[in-house]
Every structure is written in C-alpha cells, then in structure tokens.
Amino acid sequence: MNYDVLFHFDHESQALDIAISNIKNYLNAFPGEKPAVVLVVNGPGVRLLDRDGEHAAQLNEVLALGAAVKVCNNALTHFNIAPERLCPGCEVVPAGVVEIVELQRRGFAYVKP
C-alpha cells in the first residue's frame, strides 16, 4: 500500500504550524520504512519560509525527519523573495500547482491542513 503524502500550504502562520505538526505525526506513525512526505508551499505561504524566520527551526526539523519542502518559484517572484532567503533544504520548483498535480499523478495523497 502506498502511504506517500503531500501537504499543501499556502496562507497563514497557524496553518503552517498545523502542517508541520501533521508531518511530524505522520512520519512518527511509520517507525520502520518511512513514506515519502512532501510539503508544497505556494501563494503567500512562501513569506513564512525565511531561513531566519519564526518557523525556521520547525522547518529544519521536518527536513531532518526526511520530508521534502518544495517552494513555488512563481510565488517567490510575486512576493519578491530571493531563493537564498529560504531555509536550507527547501527546493524551488517552477510552479507549486503543477508540482501538486505531478505528485498526485504519482500516487501521493493530498492533505491541506
């Protein structure tokens, strides 16, 4: 059975806290082989991924657990954020919505906290 999952985040700080908590709980539910977990961030949510921001420690924690964090380049451009400002380990993708569709086509379940 496939337990790969993508979490979609695109707005406020509280929702990012919930998404990060969901990711940690999800990964902890699989003590053996871990499923692939991806956090896709687009829209105004990209403003919360600053390497020196209030969520940096939490993002680094989920990255260390093996989750991927994929960030929409379109949103970065829209909000005038340089990719260098992101937490290390974040991967910039051309379009967040395309990434979501691609992951779903590959069998990832979609969760929007």
N, CA, C and O of each residue as an XYZ file, in Angstrom:
452
protein
N       0.845     -1.182      0.000
C       0.000      0.000      0.000
C       0.891      1.246      0.000
O       1.918      1.281      0.677
N       0.489      2.263     -0.763
C       1.255      3.496     -0.871
C       0.781      4.504      0.181
O      -0.398      4.855      0.236
N       1.719      4.961      1.010
C       1.406      5.953      2.035
C       2.097      7.282      1.783
O       2.187      8.108      2.691
N       2.591      7.510      0.557
C       3.223      8.776      0.225
C       2.177      9.883      0.285
O       1.035      9.687     -0.131
N       2.569     11.048      0.804
C       1.601     12.123      1.019
C       2.228     13.485      0.732
O       3.410     13.719      0.984
N       1.399     14.367      0.200
C       1.816     15.755      0.039
C       0.919     16.617      0.896
O      -0.302     16.457      0.909
N       1.541     17.526      1.605
C       0.830     18.517      2.399
C       0.944     19.834      1.644
O       2.033     20.224      1.223
N      -0.181     20.517      1.475
C      -0.216     21.767      0.714
C      -0.437     22.913      1.680
O      -1.388     22.913      2.461
N       0.456     23.893      1.617
C       0.345     25.073      2.473
C       0.450     26.316      1.618
O       1.326     26.421      0.759
N      -0.466     27.276      1.862
C      -0.434     28.478      1.035
C      -0.896     29.759      1.730
O      -1.146     30.755      1.051
N      -1.016     29.767      3.050
C      -1.537     31.006      3.628
C      -0.938     31.424      4.957
O       0.167     31.966      4.953
N      -1.582     31.216      6.088
C      -1.228     31.866      7.337
C      -0.334     31.024      8.246
O      -0.182     29.816      8.069
N       0.243     31.706      9.215
C       1.185     31.100     10.146
C       0.592     29.911     10.904
O       1.251     28.881     11.049
N      -0.633     30.042     11.384
C      -1.255     28.950     12.147
C      -1.391     27.690     11.296
O      -1.191     26.581     11.791
N      -1.728     27.856     10.027
C      -1.857     26.696      9.138
C      -0.506     26.028      8.909
O      -0.439     24.807      8.766
N       0.576     26.814      8.871
C       1.903     26.214      8.726
C       2.249     25.414      9.975
O       2.808     24.322      9.875
N       1.925     25.939     11.137
C       2.152     25.189     12.381
C       1.414     23.850     12.354
O       1.962     22.822     12.750
N       0.172     23.874     11.885
C      -0.628     22.652     11.804
C      -0.010     21.688     10.792
O       0.095     20.491     11.062
N       0.395     22.197      9.635
C       1.002     21.337      8.613
C       2.272     20.678      9.139
O       2.485     19.484      8.926
N       3.109     21.438      9.817
C       4.359     20.887     10.355
C       4.057     19.830     11.412
O       4.699     18.780     11.440
N       3.094     20.097     12.272
C       2.691     19.115     13.282
C       2.150     17.852     12.615
O       2.482     16.740     13.028
N       1.321     18.019     11.589
C       0.785     16.867     10.851
C       1.909     16.039     10.249
O       1.878     14.811     10.316
N       2.897     16.698      9.664
C       4.015     15.990      9.037
C       4.787     15.190     10.073
O       5.098     14.021      9.843
N       5.102     15.803     11.213
C       5.844     15.085     12.260
C       5.043     13.885     12.766
O       5.588     12.794     12.929
N       3.753     14.089     13.011
C       2.911     12.988     13.485
C       2.808     11.879     12.442
O       2.837     10.696     12.781
N       2.689     12.260     11.195
C       2.573     11.270     10.121
C       3.845     10.433     10.029
O       3.784      9.205      9.968
N       4.990     11.097     10.020
C       6.254     10.354      9.918
C       6.493      9.475     11.143
O       7.043      8.379     11.023
N       6.087      9.945     12.307
C       6.258      9.144     13.527
C       5.331      7.932     13.559
O       5.557      7.005     14.337
N       4.296      7.926     12.729
C       3.369      6.795     12.677
C       3.959      5.605     11.917
O       3.381      4.518     11.921
N       5.108      5.810     11.266
C       5.761      4.754     10.496
C       7.158      4.516     11.067
O       8.135      5.060     10.552
N       7.264      3.710     12.123
C       8.566      3.515     12.761
C       9.582      2.766     11.893
O      10.787      2.893     12.110
N       9.118      2.000     10.931
C      10.032      1.278     10.046
C      10.346      2.115      8.826
O      10.850      3.233      8.936
N      10.050      1.574      7.680
C      10.270      2.285      6.427
C       9.303      3.462      6.325
O       8.093      3.298      6.483
N       9.838      4.629      6.062
C       9.021      5.836      6.034
C       8.495      6.123      4.632
O       9.204      5.923      3.645
N       7.249      6.593      4.545
C       6.715      7.002      3.244
C       7.345      8.325      2.820
O       7.936      9.029      3.639
N       7.218      8.655      1.557
C       7.664      9.960      1.068
C       6.663     11.008      1.530
O       5.452     10.832      1.395
N       7.183     12.096      2.075
C       6.342     13.200      2.538
C       6.882     14.482      1.934
O       8.071     14.785      2.040
N       5.982     15.238      1.294
C       6.361     16.489      0.648
C       5.438     17.595      1.139
O       4.218     17.436      1.161
N       6.032     18.717      1.531
C       5.286     19.924      1.839
C       5.452     20.856      0.650
O       6.558     21.313      0.364
N       4.346     21.141     -0.049
C       4.379     22.056     -1.186
C       3.842     23.401     -0.700
O       2.734     23.487     -0.171
N       4.651     24.452     -0.889
C       4.285     25.785     -0.415
C       4.175     26.724     -1.607
O       5.093     26.836     -2.420
N       3.031     27.395     -1.692
C       2.851     28.392     -2.740
C       2.066     29.568     -2.174
O       1.775     29.614     -0.979
N       1.728     30.515     -3.040
C       0.965     31.685     -2.613
C       1.672     32.440     -1.500
O       2.896     32.379     -1.386
N       0.904     33.152     -0.675
C       1.512     33.951      0.384
C       2.258     33.128      1.432
O       3.022     33.680      2.225
N       2.042     31.824      1.440
C       2.751     30.967      2.385
C       4.262     31.025      2.250
O       4.978     30.751      3.212
N       4.755     31.376      1.076
C       6.216     31.422      0.878
C       6.863     32.466      1.772
O       8.057     32.377      2.059
N       6.098     33.450      2.216
C       6.661     34.502      3.081
C       7.066     33.978      4.453
O       7.774     34.667      5.187
N       6.632     32.772      4.812
C       6.925     32.217      6.141
C       8.116     31.260      6.138
O       8.391     30.624      7.156
N       8.818     31.148      5.029
C       9.896     30.166      4.912
C      11.289     30.762      5.046
O      12.276     30.118      4.689
N      11.378     31.975      5.551
C      12.668     32.650      5.683
C      13.604     31.864      6.604
O      13.195     31.378      7.659
N      14.836     31.752      6.194
C      15.819     30.978      6.976
C      16.033     31.542      8.374
O      16.501     30.828      9.261
N      15.699     32.810      8.585
C      15.819     33.427      9.904
C      14.460     33.687     10.540
O      14.373     34.381     11.552
N      13.413     33.142      9.963
C      12.049     33.412     10.424
C      11.632     32.552     11.608
O      12.371     31.680     12.065
N      10.425     32.828     12.088
C       9.917     32.142     13.277
C       9.668     30.653     13.061
O       9.572     29.902     14.032
N       9.564     30.214     11.815
C       9.293     28.801     11.529
C      10.545     28.029     11.090
O      10.455     26.845     10.767
N      11.682     28.674     11.077
C      12.909     28.045     10.570
C      13.261     26.764     11.338
O      13.590     25.751     10.721
N      13.197     26.798     12.648
C      13.557     25.612     13.443
C      12.609     24.456     13.146
O      13.048     23.314     13.015
N      11.313     24.741     13.040
C      10.333     23.692     12.740
C      10.557     23.119     11.342
O      10.478     21.906     11.148
N      10.833     23.981     10.376
C      11.085     23.507      9.010
C      12.333     22.645      8.964
O      12.357     21.606      8.302
N      13.365     23.076      9.665
C      14.590     22.272      9.704
C      14.338     20.912     10.340
O      14.942     19.915      9.944
N      13.445     20.871     11.326
C      13.113     19.604     11.989
C      12.431     18.633     11.022
O      12.792     17.457     10.975
N      11.448     19.111     10.249
C      10.774     18.196      9.322
C      11.696     17.796      8.171
O      11.606     16.679      7.662
N      12.573     18.696      7.766
C      13.564     18.332      6.741
C      14.483     17.235      7.273
O      14.806     16.289      6.554
N      14.904     17.362      8.535
C      15.774     16.356      9.145
C      15.070     15.012      9.288
O      15.723     13.969      9.278
N      13.743     15.024      9.421
C      12.975     13.778      9.509
C      12.813     13.101      8.147
O      12.355     11.962      8.060
N      13.194     13.815      7.088
C      13.129     13.217      5.758
C      12.057     13.784      4.854
O      11.922     13.339      3.714
N      11.288     14.757      5.327
C      10.282     15.384      4.479
C      10.972     16.327      3.492
O      12.022     16.895      3.791
N      10.375     16.481      2.330
C      10.853     17.451      1.347
C       9.973     18.690      1.441
O       8.771     18.588      1.688
N      10.574     19.857      1.245
C       9.824     21.106      1.212
C      10.054     21.723     -0.161
O      11.170     22.114     -0.502
N       8.975     21.805     -0.945
C       9.060     22.328     -2.311
C       8.314     23.654     -2.373
O       7.161     23.758     -1.955
N       9.001     24.671     -2.905
C       8.511     26.037     -2.860
C       8.294     26.559     -4.278
O       9.150     26.397     -5.148
N       7.154     27.180     -4.495
C       6.756     27.698     -5.799
C       7.583     28.926     -6.200
O       7.576     29.944     -5.507
N       8.290     28.816     -7.320
C       9.065     29.948     -7.809
C       8.158     31.102     -8.243
O       8.523     32.266     -8.081
N       6.986     30.794     -8.787
C       6.057     31.852     -9.175
C       5.696     32.724     -7.961
O       5.652     33.950     -8.066
N       5.443     32.094     -6.826
C       5.103     32.840     -5.615
C       6.304     33.623     -5.101
O       6.162     34.766     -4.664
N       7.483     33.015     -5.152
C       8.686     33.747     -4.729
C       8.859     35.005     -5.559
O       9.161     36.072     -5.026
N       8.670     34.880     -6.858
C       8.791     36.031     -7.749
C       7.723     37.072     -7.429
O       8.016     38.265     -7.344
N       6.493     36.619     -7.253
C       5.379     37.525     -6.955
C       5.629     38.329     -5.680
O       5.332     39.523     -5.630
N       6.169     37.681     -4.655
C       6.405     38.337     -3.369
C       7.831     38.888     -3.242
O       8.243     39.328     -2.168
N       8.572     38.857     -4.348
C       9.924     39.418     -4.396
C      10.835     38.825     -3.309
O      11.499     39.554     -2.572
N      10.850     37.489     -3.229
C      11.674     36.785     -2.249
C      12.765     36.033     -2.996
O      12.482     35.238     -3.891
N      14.001     36.289     -2.625
C      15.126     35.588     -3.239
C      15.188     34.170     -2.697
O      15.034     33.970     -1.492
N      15.409     33.179     -3.555
C      15.504     31.794     -3.080
C      16.563     31.611     -1.987
O      16.442     30.707     -1.160
N      17.571     32.436     -1.975
C      18.628     32.345     -0.963
C      18.105     32.645      0.439
O      18.752     32.289      1.425
N      16.950     33.291      0.544
C      16.364     33.626      1.845
C      15.629     32.443      2.467
O      15.291     32.477      3.651
N      15.380     31.401      1.683
C      14.642     30.244      2.189
C      15.488     29.420      3.148
O      16.718     29.460      3.109
N      14.806     28.672      4.008
C      15.502     27.718      4.880
C      16.312     26.768      4.013
O      15.831     26.304      2.979
N      17.545     26.475      4.432
C      18.335     25.496      3.674
C      17.587     24.173      3.599
O      16.990     23.726      4.578
N      17.627     23.564      2.445
C      16.930     22.296      2.241
C      15.637     22.460      1.475
O      15.108     21.486      0.941
N      15.114     23.686      1.411
C      13.924     23.925      0.600
C      14.318     23.843     -0.871
O      15.379     24.321     -1.272
N      13.456     23.235     -1.658
C      13.692     23.094     -3.094
C      12.707     23.969     -3.851
O      11.496     23.865     -3.658
N      13.226     24.821     -4.705
C      12.362     25.682     -5.508
C      11.918     24.908     -6.743
O      12.735     24.320     -7.451
N      10.612     24.918     -6.990
C      10.034     24.291     -8.177
C       9.385     25.390     -9.013
O       8.981     26.416     -8.466
N       9.277     25.197    -10.333
C       8.746     26.262    -11.181
C       7.348     26.736    -10.789
O       7.099     27.940    -10.744
N       6.435     25.809    -10.507
C       5.048     26.167    -10.175
C       4.499     25.184     -9.143
O       4.482     23.975     -9.374
N       4.056     25.710     -8.014
C       3.540     24.854     -6.951
C       2.345     24.022     -7.365
O       2.260     22.846     -7.010
N       1.416     24.608     -8.111
C       0.224     23.853     -8.503
C       0.584     22.713     -9.453
O      -0.024     21.645     -9.395
N       1.554     22.931    -10.316
C       1.996     21.846    -11.208
C       2.653     20.742    -10.383
O       2.445     19.561    -10.659
N       3.438     21.111     -9.381
C       4.079     20.123     -8.501
C       3.025     19.278     -7.781
O       3.178     18.063     -7.656
N       1.968     19.919     -7.313
C       0.882     19.201     -6.640
C       0.251     18.187     -7.580
O       0.044     17.033     -7.204
N      -0.052     18.606     -8.790
C      -0.664     17.702     -9.766
C       0.284     16.545    -10.085
O      -0.148     15.395    -10.150
N       1.559     16.836    -10.281
C       2.539     15.783    -10.591
C       2.628     14.759     -9.458
O       2.654     13.553     -9.705
N       2.673     15.243     -8.225
C       2.746     14.327     -7.085
C       1.486     13.481     -6.978
O       1.563     12.289     -6.680
N       0.330     14.084     -7.216
C      -0.910     13.307     -7.169
C      -0.937     12.259     -8.274
O      -1.416     11.145     -8.060
N      -0.437     12.598     -9.431
C      -0.378     11.621    -10.527
C       0.546     10.456    -10.186
O       0.371      9.349    -10.694
N       1.531     10.709     -9.321
C       2.458      9.656     -8.898
C       1.927      8.870     -7.692
O       2.624      8.011     -7.153
N       0.699      9.168     -7.276
C       0.079      8.391     -6.213
C       0.127      9.011     -4.832
O      -0.289      8.372     -3.866
N       0.623     10.239     -4.703
C       0.661     10.893     -3.407
C      -0.748     11.308     -3.003
O      -1.499     11.839     -3.821
N      -1.110     11.067     -1.746
C      -2.357     11.562     -1.198
C      -2.208     13.051     -0.919
O      -1.112     13.516     -0.606
N      -3.299     13.800     -1.030
C      -3.287     15.247     -0.854
C      -3.911     15.596      0.498
O      -5.014     15.150      0.816
N      -3.192     16.401      1.292
C      -3.711     16.876      2.580
C      -3.503     18.384      2.634
O      -2.406     18.879      2.377
N      -4.550     19.095      2.963
C      -4.456     20.552      3.148
C      -4.908     20.883      4.560
O      -6.105     20.987      4.828
N      -3.932     21.051      5.474
C      -4.294     21.365      6.867
C      -4.969     22.722      6.982
O      -5.336     23.138      8.081
